Amino acid sequence: MTVSVLAHGLGGSTDLPIPYAYALIGAAWALTLTFAIVVFAWRQPRFDPERPGRPLPGWVTAVVDSAITRWTVAGLGLLLALWVLVVGVVGPQNSGNALPGAFYVLLWVGVPALSVLIGPVWRLISPLRTICRLLPTRAPLRYPAALGYWPGAAGLLAFVWLELASPNPGSLTAIKIWLACYTVITLGGALLCGQRWLSRADPFEVYSVAASRLSVFGRNRDSGALTLINPFNHLLTLPVRPGTVAVLAILLGSTAFDSFSASPDWRNFADGLDINPAVTRTVGLLAFVLVVAVSFWSAAQAVGGVDRERRRELPGLMAHSLIPIVVGYVFAHYLSYLLEKGQQTVIALFGLHGVEANYLLSAHPSVLATLKVCFVVAGHIAGVIAAHDSAIRLLPKGHQITGQLVMMLTMVAYTFTGLYLLFGG
């Protein structure tokens, strides 16, 4: 059976309170002016990952870090995961089953959104991490550092393929098979390589950690106390490991393809091909991910005055500037999906008969359209600022401005493409 949970409730270009062309021009000018301002008024790096934030009261850290709090939250996360599986197995095997909503809405969209607000929550609520803590075993192998985030990137690609390119993404059977494979691979890898496998290979934890770098909550590196931190300082704490750029390219490219695959241009193109739709969607998805990865990688390396080794390092050292763009576009694309489909999922999951979902955003399309534009533009402006500050810190004098021009053009292209796919497609 299939369910209709994959309808994201996105509006069209007619929902814009201003002409679509004006939105594009305004967004481009916003980015260009931002770049011009930071170039002329921002000559020294201002962000520092080592800079301590404003400490929260000590009791806050004590409560958050207490064993009672952590085991309670972890236990509730495990119980919720078990309940979702029970509902998926014994619940109605039709559109009334809550498993797809929990999988595509609460997990895929809700966890990263919560991570932006309060931090990497999946580390705490992950049922597999909780199970590993309960098992008194010692990992026989050491996680290879060269693998970096590549296993996590592969898991993210497997998820977005299921959602966007598989023959029947809403199939309960397909979701159950995916979850079974995820459990075996993630839990098995953790038993072999320890907790580090979960940090690098669990796609949901990798996503949650990346999104959490925009949170205003962080940790003092010396004391471990909770602090309020400038998100731009927090962005710089993103670990630079093999596969970091791939993770962000998959997140941004897949969201862009999700928008494009709903457009008339894609449907007309795909319908005109005598090819299995799953094949065309797979090729389209991979093409979008590769375009993002190659364009960002090339833009980060398009600078003079550095040696070959430093040039290879630049994409990873600049990768954090993609996080605001990813988060802004994901929020623009999935906001109504999260708030409205999320309500439907919770109602179905807990059998809240008589409770009706509120469709406030769908009832006010102009508000929704305005929020979309704001999320996209704000994400790209933040990305430009983060990239500029890093360029000043990383590039040699004489190339700090010219070395950013290709990156600036790339981000303007991302902005135009993002708004076109959200509204013009």
C-alpha positions in Angstrom: 0.0 0.0 0.0 1.1 3.6 -0.6 0.5 6.7 1.4 0.3 10.3 0.3 2.7 11.6 3.0 5.2 12.8 0.4 3.1 15.7 -0.8 5.0 18.7 0.6 2.3 21.3 0.3 4.5 23.7 -1.6 2.9 26.7 -3.3 3.5 27.8 -6.8 4.7 31.1 -8.2 1.2 32.6 -8.0 1.5 32.4 -4.2 4.2 35.1 -4.2 3.0 38.5 -2.8 5.4 40.1 -5.3 6.2 39.2 -8.9 8.5 36.2 -9.2 11.1 38.1 -11.2 11.3 40.8 -8.5 12.0 38.1 -5.9 14.9 36.8 -8.0 16.3 40.3 -8.6 15.9 41.3 -5.0 17.6 38.1 -3.8 20.5 38.6 -6.2 20.9 42.3 -5.1 20.8 41.2 -1.4 23.6 38.8 -1.9 25.6 41.2 -4.1 25.3 44.1 -1.6 26.1 41.8 1.3 29.3 40.7 -0.5 30.2 44.4 -1.3 29.7 45.4 2.3 31.7 42.7 3.8 34.5 43.1 1.3 35.0 46.8 2.0 34.1 46.8 5.7 35.3 43.4 6.8 39.0 43.3 6.3 39.9 41.0 9.3 38.4 37.7 10.4 35.8 38.2 13.1 34.7 34.6 13.8 36.7 32.2 16.0 35.7 28.6 17.0 37.8 29.0 20.1 36.0 32.1 21.3 34.0 31.2 24.4 30.3 31.9 24.4 28.2 33.4 27.2 27.9 30.7 29.9 24.4 29.6 30.9 23.6 29.2 34.6 25.5 26.2 36.1 22.3 24.5 37.0 21.3 24.3 33.3 24.4 22.3 32.5 23.9 20.2 35.6 20.3 19.3 34.6 21.1 18.7 31.0 24.1 16.5 31.7 22.6 14.6 34.6 22.4 10.8 34.2 18.7 11.0 35.1 17.9 13.5 32.3 19.9 11.7 29.7 18.7 8.2 30.4 15.1 9.5 30.7 15.3 11.2 27.3 17.1 8.3 25.7 14.6 5.8 27.1 11.7 7.8 25.8 13.4 8.0 22.4 13.8 4.2 22.4 10.2 3.6 23.5 8.9 6.0 20.8 11.0 4.2 18.1 9.6 0.8 19.3 6.0 2.2 19.2 6.5 3.5 15.7 7.7 0.1 14.6 4.7 -1.6 16.3 2.3 0.8 14.6 4.0 0.2 11.3 3.6 -3.6 11.7 0.2 -4.0 13.4 -1.5 -0.8 12.2 -3.6 -0.5 9.1 -1.5 -1.3 6.1 -2.8 1.6 4.1 -2.7 5.4 4.0 -3.8 5.5 7.7 -0.5 4.0 8.9 1.7 6.5 10.7 5.1 4.9 9.9 5.8 6.8 6.7 4.9 10.1 8.4 7.2 9.3 11.3 10.0 8.3 8.9 9.8 11.1 6.4 8.4 13.9 8.6 9.3 13.6 12.2 12.7 11.9 11.6 14.0 13.4 8.4 12.7 16.9 8.8 11.9 17.2 12.5 15.2 16.0 13.9 17.4 18.5 11.9 15.0 21.3 12.7 15.2 20.5 16.4 19.0 20.3 16.0 19.1 23.9 14.6 17.1 25.1 17.6 18.8 23.3 20.5 21.8 21.2 19.3 22.6 17.6 18.0 19.6 15.9 19.6 19.9 12.6 17.6 23.0 11.8 19.7 20.7 11.6 22.7 17.5 10.2 21.4 18.9 7.7 18.8 17.5 4.3 19.7 20.5 2.5 18.3 22.9 4.6 20.3 20.9 3.8 23.4 21.0 0.1 22.7 24.8 0.3 22.2 25.1 1.9 25.6 23.2 -0.9 27.2 25.4 -3.6 25.6 28.5 -4.3 27.7 30.7 -5.1 24.7 34.1 -3.8 23.6 34.6 -2.9 20.0 37.3 -5.2 18.4 38.2 -2.7 15.6 39.2 0.9 15.3 37.2 3.1 12.9 39.4 4.0 10.0 40.0 7.8 10.0 40.3 7.8 6.2 36.6 6.8 5.9 35.5 10.1 7.6 31.9 10.8 6.9 31.7 8.8 3.7 29.6 6.0 5.3 27.2 8.7 6.6 27.1 10.3 3.1 26.2 6.9 1.7 23.4 6.5 4.2 22.0 9.9 3.4 22.1 9.1 -0.3 20.3 5.9 0.3 17.6 7.8 2.2 17.0 10.5 -0.4 17.0 7.8 -3.1 14.2 6.0 -1.3 12.2 9.2 -0.9 12.8 10.8 -4.3 13.8 8.1 -6.8 12.6 4.7 -5.7 9.6 3.1 -7.6 7.3 3.4 -4.6 8.7 5.7 -1.8 5.5 5.5 0.3 5.5 1.7 0.4 5.3 0.4 3.9 7.3 -2.6 2.8 10.1 -0.5 1.2 10.3 1.7 4.4 10.5 -1.4 6.6 13.3 -2.9 4.5 15.2 0.3 4.5 14.9 0.6 8.3 16.0 -3.1 8.7 19.1 -2.5 6.6 19.8 0.8 8.5 19.5 -1.1 11.8 21.8 -3.9 10.8 24.5 -1.7 9.3 24.5 0.9 12.0 24.2 -1.4 15.0 26.6 -3.9 13.4 29.2 -1.2 12.7 28.9 0.2 16.2 29.5 -3.3 17.7 32.6 -3.6 15.5 34.0 -0.1 15.6 32.5 1.5 18.7 30.7 4.7 19.2 32.7 6.5 16.6 30.9 4.5 13.9 27.6 6.1 15.1 29.2 9.6 14.9 30.5 9.1 11.3 28.2 6.5 9.7 24.7 7.1 11.1 23.2 9.3 8.4 20.7 10.9 10.9 23.4 11.7 13.4 25.7 13.2 10.7 22.8 15.4 9.5 21.8 16.4 13.0 25.4 17.4 13.9 25.8 19.4 10.7 22.5 21.3 11.3 23.3 21.9 15.0 26.2 24.1 13.9 23.7 26.8 13.4 22.4 26.5 16.9 22.9 29.3 19.5 23.7 26.6 22.1 27.2 25.2 22.4 29.8 24.0 24.8 32.7 25.6 26.4 35.7 23.6 25.1 37.5 23.7 28.4 34.8 23.2 31.0 32.1 21.6 28.8 29.5 24.0 30.2 26.6 25.0 28.1 26.9 28.4 26.5 25.1 30.8 24.2 27.4 31.0 21.2 27.5 33.1 18.0 26.2 30.7 15.2 29.0 31.9 12.9 31.6 30.9 15.5 29.7 27.6 16.0 29.8 26.9 12.2 33.6 26.9 12.3 33.5 23.9 14.8 32.2 21.6 12.0 34.7 18.8 11.8 36.6 18.7 8.5 36.8 15.1 7.5 36.7 13.1 4.3 33.2 13.2 3.0 32.1 16.5 4.6 31.4 18.2 1.3 29.7 15.1 0.0 27.3 15.2 3.0 26.3 18.8 2.4 26.1 18.3 -1.4 23.7 15.4 -0.9 21.5 17.4 1.4 21.3 20.5 -0.8 21.2 18.7 -4.1 18.5 16.3 -3.1 16.2 19.1 -1.8 16.7 20.9 -5.0 15.8 17.8 -7.0 12.8 17.3 -4.8 11.5 20.7 -6.0 12.5 20.2 -9.6 11.0 16.7 -9.9 7.5 18.3 -9.1 7.8 20.8 -11.9 6.0 20.5 -15.3 9.4 20.7 -17.1 10.6 17.5 -15.4 7.3 15.7 -15.8 7.1 16.5 -19.5 10.7 15.4 -19.9 10.4 12.2 -18.0 7.1 11.3 -19.6 8.6 11.6 -23.0 11.3 9.0 -22.3 10.6 5.3 -22.7 12.6 4.6 -19.6 11.6 3.3 -16.1 10.7 6.4 -14.1 12.9 5.1 -11.2 15.9 5.2 -13.5 15.3 8.7 -14.7 14.7 10.0 -11.2 17.9 8.2 -10.0 19.9 9.9 -12.7 18.3 13.3 -12.0 19.0 13.0 -8.3 22.6 12.1 -8.8 23.0 14.9 -11.4 21.8 17.5 -8.9 24.0 16.2 -6.1 27.0 16.1 -8.4 26.4 19.7 -9.7 26.3 21.0 -6.2 29.4 19.0 -5.2 31.5 19.9 -8.3 30.4 23.6 -8.3 31.3 24.1 -4.7 34.5 22.1 -4.9 35.6 24.1 -7.9 34.6 27.5 -6.5 36.5 26.8 -3.2 39.7 25.9 -5.2 39.5 28.8 -7.7 42.1 30.9 -5.9 45.7 31.8 -6.6 48.6 32.1 -4.3 48.3 28.7 -2.5 50.2 25.5 -3.0 48.6 22.2 -4.1 48.2 20.8 -0.7 46.4 23.9 0.6 44.2 24.0 -2.5 43.0 20.4 -1.8 42.1 21.4 1.8 40.1 24.5 0.9 36.8 22.8 0.0 36.7 21.1 3.4 37.7 24.2 5.3 35.0 26.2 3.5 32.3 23.5 3.7 30.7 25.1 6.8 29.5 28.0 4.7 27.1 25.6 2.9 25.3 24.8 6.2 23.2 28.0 6.3 22.3 27.5 2.6 21.2 23.9 3.2 19.2 24.8 6.3 17.6 27.8 4.7 16.6 25.9 1.6 15.4 22.8 3.6 13.3 25.1 5.9 11.8 26.9 2.8 11.0 23.6 1.1 9.7 21.6 4.1 8.2 24.1 6.5 4.6 23.5 5.7 5.4 19.8 5.3 6.8 19.6 8.8 4.1 21.7 10.6 1.1 20.3 8.8 2.0 16.7 7.9 3.8 16.5 11.3 0.5 17.2 13.0 -1.2 14.5 10.9 1.5 12.0 11.8 1.3 12.7 15.6 -2.5 12.3 15.5 -2.3 9.0 13.6 0.7 7.7 15.7 -1.1 8.1 19.0 -4.6 7.6 17.9 -5.8 11.1 18.9 -9.3 10.7 17.6 -11.3 13.9 17.4 -8.1 16.1 17.1 -7.8 18.0 13.8 -4.6 19.3 12.3 -4.2 23.1 11.8 -3.4 24.2 8.3 -2.5 27.8 9.0 0.3 28.1 6.5 -1.7 26.5 3.6 -4.5 28.8 4.4 -2.2 31.8 4.0 -0.1 31.2 0.9 1.3 34.7 0.7 2.7 34.3 4.3 4.1 30.9 3.3 5.7 32.3 0.1 7.2 35.2 2.0 8.7 32.8 4.6 10.2 30.7 1.8 11.9 33.7 0.2 13.2 34.9 3.6 14.6 31.4 4.5 16.4 31.1 1.1 17.8 34.6 1.1 18.8 34.6 4.8 20.5 31.2 4.3 22.5 32.4 1.3 23.5 35.8 3.0 24.7 33.8 6.0 26.6 31.5 3.7 28.3 34.5 2.0 29.3 36.0 5.3 30.7 32.7 6.6 32.6 32.1 3.3 34.0 35.7 3.3 35.3 35.5 6.9 36.9 32.1 6.2 38.5 33.4 3.0 40.1 36.3 4.9 41.5 33.8 7.4 42.6 31.1 4.9 43.7 32.9 1.8 47.0 34.8 1.3 46.9 38.6 1.1 46.4 39.7 -2.4 44.0 36.9 -3.1 41.5 37.3 -0.3 39.1 39.3 -2.5 39.7 37.8 -6.0 39.7 34.4 -4.5 36.1 34.9 -3.4 34.6 36.0 -6.7 33.9 32.5 -8.1 32.4 31.4 -4.8 30.2 34.6 -4.8 29.0 33.8 -8.3 28.3 30.2 -7.3 26.2 31.3 -4.3 24.2 33.7 -6.5 23.6 30.8 -8.9 22.4 28.7 -5.9 20.0 31.5 -4.9 18.5 31.9 -8.3 18.2 28.2 -8.8 16.7 27.7 -5.3 14.0 30.4 -5.8 13.2 29.2 -9.3 12.7 25.7 -8.1 10.6 26.7 -5.2 8.4 29.1 -7.2 9.1 29.3 -10.9 9.2 25.5 -11.5 
